[in-house]
Amino acid sequence: MTTLPTVLVTGASSGIGSIYAERFARRGHDLVLVARDKARLDTLAARLREESGVAVEVLQADLTQPGDLAAVETRLRDDASIGILINNAGMAQSGGFLQQTSEGIERLITLNTTALTRLAAAAAPRFVESGTGAIVNIGSVVGFAPEFGMSIYGATKAFVLFLSQGLHLELSPSGAYVQAVLPAATRTEIWERAGIDVNSLTEVMEVGELVDAALVGFDRRELVTIPPLHVAGRWEALDGARQGLLSDIRQAHAADRYRSEA
């Protein structure tokens, strides 16, 4: 009998993370749930143990704190049973660029990019060595939409997409799988924490629908899964245009339009 890999989920106490935990528990995976709110983690863990009969461990951690982040990294490096990392923990941006504080900027970038990258880096060597394992990075469509006016948040999510694409190229030849999931507006607590009324948004996806769609992409081994994108060819065209742009770069000399006419 094949033993299913344990799934470590960050930001597991609510929203996307909690639904990922629920869905993987239903599939029979043991879980390690990571978040700051231990009480909520304990409640979720007890329910999933009862409903699905899987082992669920709670690991309280604030991933913006160096000691907590290091503890989760150690777990990912040392626990050979963990074969799936759901890099979900993140926070949104409230207000425009000029309204941000130094502390707020640092916290947002630390959680959305630094912690995500370090956890992926902690798990990847084991996954490559074993020829299996999966890293799921939760990004956002805001990462290619500067028009939305969330410059720092969007930049962190652009980072997540780029990182996932790069890791795919580096890790997939060894059998490790990397997926970037790009939601649009989803009904989670991230909006309230950012001081935004989610009910003021015109279109919002329910979190269960988002995760279920993301798992379809996961099972298909998609690199980039965009549940709210209804015309798949749009992404294919965008990625194709990017690759076409690269083919037109000639780095030995500046383009003619930049040459002095003097």
C-alpha positions in Angstrom: 0.0 0.0 0.0 1.4 3.4 -1.0 1.7 5.9 1.8 0.4 9.4 0.8 2.7 12.3 1.5 2.0 14.6 4.4 0.9 18.1 3.3 2.3 21.2 5.1 -0.1 24.2 4.7 0.9 27.7 5.7 -1.8 30.3 6.6 -4.0 27.3 7.4 -6.2 28.8 10.1 -8.7 30.3 7.7 -9.5 31.0 4.1 -7.6 29.3 1.2 -5.3 27.5 3.6 -8.0 25.9 5.7 -9.8 24.7 2.6 -6.6 23.2 1.2 -6.2 21.4 4.5 -9.8 20.1 4.3 -9.5 19.0 0.7 -6.2 17.1 1.2 -7.6 15.5 4.4 -10.5 14.2 2.4 -7.9 12.7 0.0 -6.4 10.9 2.9 -3.2 13.0 3.5 -1.8 13.6 6.9 -1.3 17.3 7.6 0.9 19.9 9.3 -1.0 23.1 9.7 1.0 26.3 10.1 -0.4 29.7 11.2 -0.3 32.3 14.0 -3.7 31.5 15.5 -3.2 28.3 17.5 -6.7 28.2 18.8 -8.2 28.2 15.3 -5.6 25.7 14.1 -6.5 23.4 17.0 -10.2 23.6 16.2 -9.6 22.9 12.5 -7.2 20.0 13.3 -9.8 18.4 15.6 -12.5 18.6 13.0 -10.3 17.2 10.3 -9.1 14.3 12.5 -12.7 13.4 13.2 -14.1 13.8 9.7 -11.3 12.2 7.7 -9.4 10.1 10.2 -6.0 11.6 9.2 -3.2 12.7 11.5 -3.1 16.5 11.9 -0.3 18.4 13.6 -0.5 22.0 14.5 2.6 24.2 14.2 2.1 27.7 15.5 4.3 30.2 13.7 4.4 33.8 12.6 6.4 33.6 9.4 7.5 37.2 9.6 9.4 36.3 12.8 12.9 34.9 12.1 12.7 32.2 14.8 9.3 30.9 13.8 10.3 30.9 10.1 13.5 28.9 10.9 11.5 26.4 12.8 9.2 25.7 9.9 12.2 25.5 7.6 13.8 22.9 9.8 10.6 20.8 9.8 10.5 20.9 6.0 14.2 19.9 5.7 14.1 17.1 8.3 10.6 15.5 7.9 10.8 13.1 5.1 7.1 12.4 5.2 6.2 15.9 4.0 5.9 15.7 0.3 3.6 18.7 -0.5 4.1 22.3 0.5 1.2 24.7 0.2 2.8 28.1 0.3 -0.4 30.0 1.1 0.4 32.5 3.9 0.2 36.1 2.7 -1.2 39.5 3.4 -2.8 42.2 1.3 -2.0 45.9 1.0 -4.3 48.6 2.4 -4.0 51.9 0.7 -1.7 53.2 -2.0 2.1 53.4 -2.1 2.2 56.7 -0.3 0.1 55.4 2.6 2.5 52.6 3.5 4.8 52.6 6.5 8.3 51.2 6.5 7.2 48.6 9.0 4.2 47.6 6.9 6.2 47.4 3.7 8.8 45.1 5.4 6.1 42.9 6.9 4.2 42.5 3.6 7.4 41.7 1.6 8.7 39.4 4.3 5.5 37.3 4.4 4.6 37.3 0.7 8.1 36.7 -0.7 10.9 36.0 1.7 9.0 33.4 3.8 7.5 31.7 0.8 10.9 31.5 -0.9 12.7 30.2 2.1 10.1 27.5 2.8 10.3 26.4 -0.9 14.1 26.4 -0.6 13.9 24.2 2.6 11.7 21.6 0.9 13.2 21.5 -2.6 16.5 19.6 -2.0 14.5 16.7 -0.5 12.0 16.7 -3.3 14.8 16.7 -5.9 16.7 14.0 -4.2 13.6 11.8 -3.9 12.4 12.6 -7.4 8.9 13.5 -6.2 7.2 16.2 -4.1 5.2 19.3 -4.9 5.4 23.0 -4.1 2.2 25.1 -4.6 2.7 28.9 -4.4 -0.4 31.0 -4.1 0.0 34.2 -6.1 -2.6 36.5 -7.6 -3.7 38.0 -10.9 -2.7 41.3 -9.4 0.8 40.3 -10.1 0.4 41.2 -13.8 -2.1 44.1 -13.2 -0.4 47.3 -12.0 -3.5 49.1 -13.0 -5.2 47.7 -9.9 -3.2 50.2 -7.7 -1.7 47.7 -5.3 1.9 48.3 -6.2 3.7 46.5 -3.4 1.3 43.6 -3.1 1.2 43.2 -6.9 5.0 43.2 -7.0 5.2 40.5 -4.4 2.7 38.4 -6.4 4.6 39.0 -9.6 7.6 37.7 -7.7 5.7 34.5 -6.8 4.8 33.9 -10.4 8.4 34.4 -11.7 9.8 32.3 -8.9 7.4 29.4 -9.6 8.2 29.5 -13.3 12.0 29.5 -12.6 11.7 26.7 -10.0 9.7 24.7 -12.5 12.6 24.9 -15.0 15.1 24.0 -12.3 13.3 21.3 -10.4 10.9 19.5 -12.8 13.7 17.6 -14.6 14.3 15.8 -11.2 10.6 15.0 -10.8 9.5 17.7 -8.4 6.4 19.6 -9.3 5.8 23.4 -8.9 2.4 25.1 -9.3 1.6 28.8 -9.2 -2.1 29.4 -8.4 -3.3 32.9 -9.3 -6.7 33.8 -7.7 -8.6 37.0 -8.3 -10.8 38.4 -5.6 -11.7 35.5 -3.3 -13.9 35.6 -0.2 -11.4 35.3 2.6 -10.4 37.3 5.7 -7.4 38.9 3.9 -9.7 41.7 2.9 -10.9 42.5 6.4 -7.3 42.5 7.7 -6.4 45.0 5.0 -9.4 47.2 6.0 -11.3 46.5 2.8 -15.0 45.6 2.8 -15.2 42.5 0.5 -18.9 43.1 0.0 -18.0 46.3 -1.9 -16.3 44.3 -4.6 -18.5 43.5 -7.7 -17.3 40.0 -8.3 -15.8 37.6 -5.6 -15.2 33.9 -5.9 -16.0 31.6 -3.0 -12.9 30.0 -1.5 -14.1 26.5 -1.9 -14.6 27.0 -5.6 -11.1 28.5 -5.9 -9.4 25.7 -4.2 -11.3 23.0 -6.0 -10.3 24.6 -9.3 -6.7 24.9 -8.2 -6.7 21.2 -7.3 -7.9 20.3 -10.8 -4.8 22.2 -12.1 -2.7 20.4 -9.5 -3.9 17.0 -10.6 -3.2 17.9 -14.2 0.3 19.1 -13.2 -0.3 22.6 -14.6 2.5 25.1 -14.0 0.2 28.1 -13.8 -3.4 27.7 -12.7 -5.7 30.8 -13.0 -9.2 29.7 -11.9 -10.9 33.0 -12.8 -9.5 33.1 -16.3 -12.2 31.9 -18.6 -10.3 32.0 -21.9 -7.2 29.8 -21.4 -5.7 31.1 -24.7 -5.2 34.6 -23.1 -2.5 33.2 -20.8 -1.0 31.1 -23.6 -0.9 34.2 -25.8 0.7 36.3 -23.0 3.4 33.8 -22.3 4.0 33.3 -26.0 4.4 37.1 -26.4 6.9 37.1 -23.6 9.0 34.4 -25.2 8.7 36.3 -28.5 10.0 39.4 -26.9 13.0 37.5 -25.5 13.8 36.3 -29.0 14.0 39.9 -30.2 16.6 40.9 -27.6 20.1 41.4 -29.1 22.3 42.3 -26.2 25.5 43.2 -28.0 24.2 46.5 -29.3 21.4 49.0 -28.5 18.4 49.0 -30.7 18.4 51.5 -33.6 15.7 53.7 -32.0 18.2 54.5 -29.2 21.1 55.4 -31.4 22.0 59.1 -31.5 21.2 60.9 -34.7 24.0 63.4 -34.2 
